[in-house]
């Protein structure tokens, strides 16, 4: 059984949804062919979808309008979203199915309108309310896709993601409860598969054990697909987007990156964490734990081979595989003479970041100072205040991280020297290399990212082949 996740651009409009229907049909037919493998006993696939392109951003803008008391504007925007979904429903469904779909979409919009009216009175959007707003996009799109599949003659069944993805109550970035999620998936989704149905659910969305709506954070639809794949012991997790796979660099920065046909789990994790938008950083975690291959494919070019992410079965080619970048980074410099030959100082320092639930990306140390980078700045002021209790603290904003990744990078003795040569004249604020030499990370001014990326790409990849040019047409932004 395959889990197929379709991102926002893959469900953006009627032509995109028509392509989705064809892709799902082809997968279904493959798994029902005589001689197909054991997956044919419960062929599926399971389909996980993002909100229609741009809808999550619109919903969050509507929440901000409600907070400002602009209730008429907010409700008008919601009716515009209703019209968009209704128009697509009219193009893809007919008769009683069409009416049932419209009723479901209207119910979602009505719930959000009630929430908007409450927010306009309170003039406050709590993380819990934000999740309730943002979740509507996936709930509507998954209803739409399920109905469209049925209309096309495929036995689909809509599943409310809130019934199966169980999380904690850390709203806007909830952590899944794996055991409970697996139990719910097997109780609610496995019977549908055994009955020959194609379950369809929205990504990004979950709920606490008490049923309060949560979201997994932006880009969380990939994560949802991985959780579903792990919980149902899928043969493969497919991420359908609008590029041919993982590229050697972000095509918005480097004009002609190449396609990377094969990545290890570890390489993909590094690239996703350090800014490769085609894949959510958390996607790999459930896949690694259950040894499930992940394949990135292009819904606009379904015959392309894509990028396969898996555990290596043999020796890896030495050297660099790709470059990623992460913008909007802040450096926090911590300096104290108490560090000198003092045990426990680093523990005290990192306990501050743990207390404020803020992840650290890059760390460099000397005898009396530590520099770290963060990209989540929501609690920056509180972190600085806490650190200032035992050290001198300063911050540098508008920084960026450029990360060069390759599982066998360490076997290329001259790689680091070529990196520094390529970056000659670029002001580097921090440099870090992992002990396993899987990645080298540079922290530099955000304004220097494009120059640095293009220099490094030219040094290590040169002029790409025509196939690489075709792969780099666009990048789907991370979204719910």
C-alpha positions in Angstrom: 0.0 0.0 0.0 1.2 3.5 -1.0 0.6 6.7 0.8 0.3 9.6 -1.7 0.6 13.2 -0.4 -0.4 16.0 -2.7 0.7 19.6 -1.9 -1.1 22.9 -2.4 0.0 23.4 -6.0 -1.1 19.9 -6.8 -4.7 20.7 -5.7 -4.7 24.4 -6.7 -7.4 24.3 -9.4 -9.5 22.0 -11.6 -6.6 21.1 -14.0 -4.4 20.2 -11.0 -7.1 18.1 -9.4 -7.7 16.4 -12.8 -4.1 15.4 -12.8 -4.4 14.2 -9.3 -7.3 11.9 -10.2 -5.3 10.4 -13.1 -2.3 9.8 -10.8 -4.3 8.1 -8.1 -6.1 6.0 -10.7 -2.9 4.8 -12.2 -1.6 3.8 -8.8 -4.8 2.0 -8.0 -4.6 0.1 -11.3 -1.0 -0.9 -10.7 -1.8 -2.4 -7.4 -4.8 -4.3 -8.7 -3.0 -5.8 -11.7 -2.7 -9.6 -11.8 0.6 -10.5 -10.2 0.9 -7.4 -8.1 2.6 -7.8 -4.8 1.0 -8.3 -1.4 -0.3 -4.7 -1.3 -3.1 -5.9 -3.6 -4.8 -7.5 -0.6 -5.5 -3.9 0.6 -4.4 -1.8 -2.5 -5.4 1.7 -1.4 -3.7 4.0 -1.9 -4.2 6.4 1.0 -4.4 10.0 -0.2 -3.2 12.9 2.0 -3.9 16.4 0.7 -2.9 20.0 1.6 -5.3 22.9 1.5 -5.8 24.4 -2.0 -2.9 26.6 -3.0 -2.9 29.8 -0.9 -5.8 28.9 1.3 -3.9 28.5 4.5 -2.3 31.9 4.2 -5.7 33.4 3.4 -7.2 31.9 6.5 -4.5 33.2 8.7 -5.0 36.7 7.2 -8.7 36.4 7.9 -7.8 35.6 11.6 -5.7 38.8 11.7 -8.6 40.8 10.2 -10.9 39.4 12.9 -8.5 40.3 15.6 -8.4 43.9 14.3 -12.2 44.0 14.5 -12.7 43.9 10.7 -15.4 41.3 10.9 -17.2 42.2 7.7 -13.9 42.1 5.7 -13.1 38.7 7.3 -16.5 37.2 6.6 -16.3 38.5 3.0 -13.0 36.7 2.5 -14.5 33.5 3.9 -17.4 33.7 1.4 -14.8 34.2 -1.3 -13.1 30.9 -0.2 -16.5 29.2 -0.2 -17.1 30.4 -3.8 -13.6 29.0 -4.8 -14.3 25.6 -3.4 -17.9 25.6 -4.7 -16.7 26.4 -8.2 -14.3 23.5 -8.1 -16.9 21.2 -6.7 -19.2 22.1 -9.5 -16.6 21.3 -12.1 -15.7 17.9 -10.5 -18.9 16.5 -9.0 -22.6 16.2 -10.0 -26.0 15.3 -8.5 -26.4 14.2 -4.9 -22.7 13.8 -4.5 -22.2 17.5 -5.4 -24.9 18.6 -3.0 -23.4 16.5 -0.1 -20.0 18.0 -0.9 -21.3 21.6 -0.9 -23.1 20.9 2.5 -19.7 19.7 4.0 -17.9 22.8 2.7 -20.6 25.1 3.9 -20.4 23.5 7.3 -16.7 24.2 7.5 -17.1 27.8 6.4 -20.0 28.3 8.9 -17.8 27.0 11.8 -15.0 29.5 10.8 -17.5 32.4 10.5 -18.6 31.7 14.1 -15.0 31.7 15.2 -14.4 35.0 13.3 -17.3 36.7 15.1 -15.9 35.5 18.5 -12.4 36.7 17.6 -13.7 40.1 16.6 -15.2 40.5 20.0 -12.2 39.2 22.0 -9.7 41.0 19.7 -7.3 38.2 20.4 -6.2 35.2 18.3 -4.9 32.5 20.6 -2.8 29.6 19.2 -5.8 27.3 19.7 -8.0 29.6 17.7 -5.4 29.9 15.0 -5.3 26.2 14.6 -9.1 26.0 14.3 -8.9 28.6 11.6 -6.1 27.1 9.6 -7.4 23.5 9.8 -10.4 24.5 7.7 -8.3 24.5 4.5 -7.3 20.9 4.7 -10.8 19.8 5.9 -12.4 21.4 2.8 -9.8 20.2 0.3 -9.9 16.6 1.5 -13.7 16.5 1.2 -13.3 17.9 -2.3 -10.7 15.4 -3.4 -12.6 12.4 -1.9 -15.8 13.4 -3.7 -14.0 14.0 -7.0 -12.3 10.6 -6.8 -15.8 9.0 -6.2 -17.2 10.9 -9.1 -14.3 9.6 -11.3 -15.4 6.0 -10.4 -12.8 5.4 -7.7 -14.0 4.1 -4.3 -12.8 6.9 -2.1 -13.8 7.6 1.5 -13.3 10.9 3.4 -11.6 10.6 6.8 -11.5 13.4 9.3 -7.8 13.8 10.1 -8.8 15.0 13.6 -10.1 11.5 14.3 -6.8 9.7 13.5 -3.8 12.1 14.0 -3.5 12.4 17.8 -1.2 15.2 19.1 -0.2 17.1 22.2 -1.7 20.5 22.9 1.2 22.6 21.6 -1.0 24.6 19.2 0.4 25.7 15.8 3.2 23.2 16.1 1.8 20.1 17.8 3.8 16.9 18.3 2.1 13.7 17.3 1.5 10.9 19.8 2.7 8.0 17.7 1.2 5.1 19.5 -2.2 6.6 19.8 -2.1 7.8 16.2 -1.2 4.3 15.0 -4.1 2.8 17.0 -6.5 5.3 15.6 -5.3 4.7 12.0 -5.7 1.0 12.4 -9.2 1.4 13.9 -10.5 4.0 11.3 -8.4 3.7 8.1 -7.3 0.0 8.0 -11.0 -1.2 7.7 -11.5 1.1 4.7 -8.5 -0.3 3.0 -9.6 -3.9 3.7 -13.0 -3.0 2.2 -11.2 -1.8 -1.0 -11.7 1.9 -0.4 -9.2 4.8 -1.0 -9.1 6.8 2.3 -8.6 10.5 1.8 -7.6 12.9 4.6 -6.3 16.4 5.1 -2.7 16.7 6.1 -1.3 19.2 8.7 -4.4 18.7 10.9 -4.8 16.7 14.1 -6.4 16.8 17.5 -5.6 16.3 21.1 -7.0 13.1 22.8 -9.9 15.3 24.0 -10.7 16.3 20.4 -9.4 19.9 20.3 -8.1 20.8 16.8 -4.4 21.2 16.4 -2.0 21.6 13.5 1.5 20.2 13.0 3.0 23.5 11.8 3.6 24.9 8.3 4.5 22.2 5.9 2.9 19.6 8.2 1.0 17.8 5.4 4.3 15.9 4.6 4.5 14.9 8.2 0.9 13.7 8.3 1.7 11.5 5.3 4.7 10.0 7.0 2.7 9.4 10.2 0.0 7.6 8.2 2.6 5.6 6.3 4.3 4.5 9.5 1.1 3.7 11.3 -0.2 1.6 8.4 3.2 0.0 7.5 3.1 1.4 4.0 5.4 0.2 1.3 6.3 3.7 0.2 5.4 7.3 1.0 5.1 9.6 -2.1 5.3 13.4 -1.9 3.7 14.8 -5.0 4.7 18.4 -5.6 5.6 20.7 -8.6 9.2 19.8 -9.1 10.8 16.6 -10.4 12.4 15.9 -7.0 15.0 17.2 -4.6 17.4 19.5 -6.4 21.1 20.4 -5.9 20.0 23.9 -4.8 16.9 26.1 -4.5 16.0 27.2 -8.1 14.8 30.5 -6.8 18.4 31.2 -5.8 20.5 29.1 -8.3 19.1 29.4 -11.8 19.7 25.8 -13.1 20.1 23.2 -10.3 20.3 19.5 -11.1 18.0 16.8 -10.0 19.3 14.5 -7.2 17.9 11.0 -8.1 18.9 9.3 -4.8 19.3 10.4 -1.3 19.9 8.7 2.0 17.5 9.4 4.9 20.2 11.3 6.7 21.0 13.5 3.7 17.4 14.3 3.1 16.9 15.2 6.8 19.8 17.6 6.7 18.6 19.3 3.5 15.0 19.6 4.7 16.0 20.9 8.1 18.3 23.5 6.5 15.8 24.9 4.1 15.0 22.6 1.2 11.3 23.5 0.9 10.3 20.5 -1.2 10.2 18.3 1.9 9.1 19.0 5.5 12.0 18.4 8.0 9.9 16.0 10.1 8.8 13.8 7.2 11.8 11.6 7.4 11.5 10.7 11.1 8.6 8.2 10.9 10.0 6.9 7.6 13.4 6.2 9.1 11.9 4.6 12.2 10.0 2.1 10.0 12.4 2.0 7.1 9.8 3.2 4.6 11.2 4.7 1.3 10.1 8.3 0.5 9.7 9.3 -3.1 9.4 13.0 -4.3 7.5 13.2 -7.6 6.1 15.9 -9.9 2.3 16.0 -10.3 2.8 18.0 -13.5 5.2 15.4 -14.9 4.0 12.1 -13.4 6.3 10.0 -15.6 9.5 11.5 -14.2 11.4 9.2 -11.9 11.7 11.8 -9.1 14.0 11.5 -6.0 14.1 8.3 -4.0 15.0 8.7 -0.3 16.0 5.4 1.3 18.6 3.5 3.3 21.7 2.9 1.1 22.1 -0.6 -0.1 25.7 -0.2 -1.2 28.7 2.1 -1.3 27.9 5.8 -1.9 29.5 8.1 -4.4 31.9 10.4 -2.6 31.3 14.1 -2.4 28.5 16.7 -2.2 24.9 15.9 -3.2 23.1 19.3 -2.6 23.2 22.7 -1.0 20.4 24.2 1.1 19.8 27.6 2.7 17.8 28.9 5.6 17.0 32.6 5.9 15.7 34.8 8.7 18.2 33.4 11.2 19.4 35.1 14.3 22.8 34.6 15.9 22.9 34.7 19.7 26.4 35.3 21.1 26.9 34.3 24.8 30.1 35.3 26.6 31.1 34.7 30.1 34.4 34.2 32.0 32.5 31.6 34.1 32.9 29.3 31.1 36.6 29.0 31.5 37.3 25.5 32.8 33.8 25.3 34.3 31.6 22.2 34.1 27.9 22.5 33.7 27.9 25.9 31.9 26.7 24.5 28.6 24.0 22.5 30.3 22.8 25.7 32.0 22.9 27.5 28.7 20.9 25.0 26.7 18.4 24.5 29.4 17.3 28.1 28.6 16.5 27.1 25.0 14.7 24.0 26.2 12.6 26.0 28.7 11.4 28.3 25.9 11.0 25.4 23.4 13.3 26.9 20.8 15.5 24.7 18.7 19.1 25.6 18.0 20.5 25.0 14.5 24.3 25.7 14.6 26.6 25.9 17.6 30.2 27.1 17.8 32.3 27.5 21.0 35.5 28.9 22.3 37.0 29.0 25.9 34.8 31.9 27.0 32.0 32.2 24.4 29.3 30.3 22.6 27.4 31.3 19.5 24.2 29.7 18.4 21.6 30.3 15.7 17.9 30.1 15.9 15.2 30.6 13.3 12.2 30.7 15.6 12.3 34.2 17.1 9.0 34.2 18.9 10.6 33.9 22.3 13.9 35.6 21.5 13.4 38.5 24.1 12.7 36.0 26.9 15.7 33.8 25.9 18.0 36.8 25.9 16.7 37.9 29.3 17.2 34.5 30.8 20.7 34.1 29.4 21.7 37.6 30.6 21.3 36.4 34.2 24.6 34.6 33.9 26.4 35.9 30.7 26.8 38.8 28.4 24.4 38.4 25.4 24.2 40.0 22.0 22.2 39.2 18.9 22.8 39.5 15.2 19.7 39.5 13.0 19.1 39.1 9.3 21.5 36.2 9.0 21.3 33.0 7.0 22.6 29.4 7.0 24.1 27.7 3.9 24.5 24.0 4.4 26.4 21.6 2.1 25.3 18.0 2.4 26.7 14.7 1.3 26.8 11.3 3.2 30.3 10.6 1.9 31.5 14.2 2.1 34.2 13.2 4.5 35.9 11.0 1.9 36.6 14.0 -0.2 39.7 15.4 1.5 39.8 18.6 -0.6 36.1 19.5 -0.4 36.3 21.9 2.6 39.2 23.8 0.9 37.2 24.2 -2.3 34.3 25.5 -0.2 36.4 28.2 1.4 38.0 29.1 -1.9 34.6 29.5 -3.5 33.5 31.8 -0.6 36.6 34.0 -0.7 35.5 37.5 0.1 32.2 36.5 1.7 32.0 37.4 5.4 31.4 34.2 7.3 30.1 34.6 10.8 30.1 31.0 11.9 31.5 27.7 10.4 30.5 24.2 11.6 31.3 20.7 10.4 29.6 17.7 11.9 31.8 15.0 13.4 30.5 12.4 10.8 31.3 15.0 8.1 27.9 14.6 6.5 27.5 18.4 6.3 29.4 21.7 6.4 27.4 24.7 7.6 28.2 28.4 7.1 26.4 31.3 8.7 26.6 34.5 6.8 24.6 37.7 6.2 21.3 37.1 4.5 22.2 39.6 1.8 25.1 37.3 0.8 23.1 34.1 0.3 22.5 34.3 -3.4 26.2 35.1 -4.2 27.4 32.3 -1.9 25.0 29.7 -3.2 25.8 30.4 -6.8 29.6 30.3 -6.2 29.3 27.0 -4.3 27.0 25.4 -6.9 29.3 26.4 -9.7 32.3 25.0 -7.9 30.8 21.6 -7.1 28.2 21.1 -9.9 29.3 23.3 -12.7 26.9 23.7 -15.7 24.0 21.2 -15.3 22.7 18.9 -17.9 19.4 19.6 -19.8 17.5 17.2 -17.5 18.6 19.1 -14.5 17.3 22.4 -16.0 13.8 20.8 -16.6 13.7 19.7 -13.0 14.2 23.2 -11.6 11.1 24.9 -13.0 9.5 25.8 -9.7 9.5 25.1 -6.0 6.4 24.5 -4.0 6.5 26.7 -0.8 6.1 24.9 2.5 2.4 25.1 3.6 -0.1 23.2 5.5 
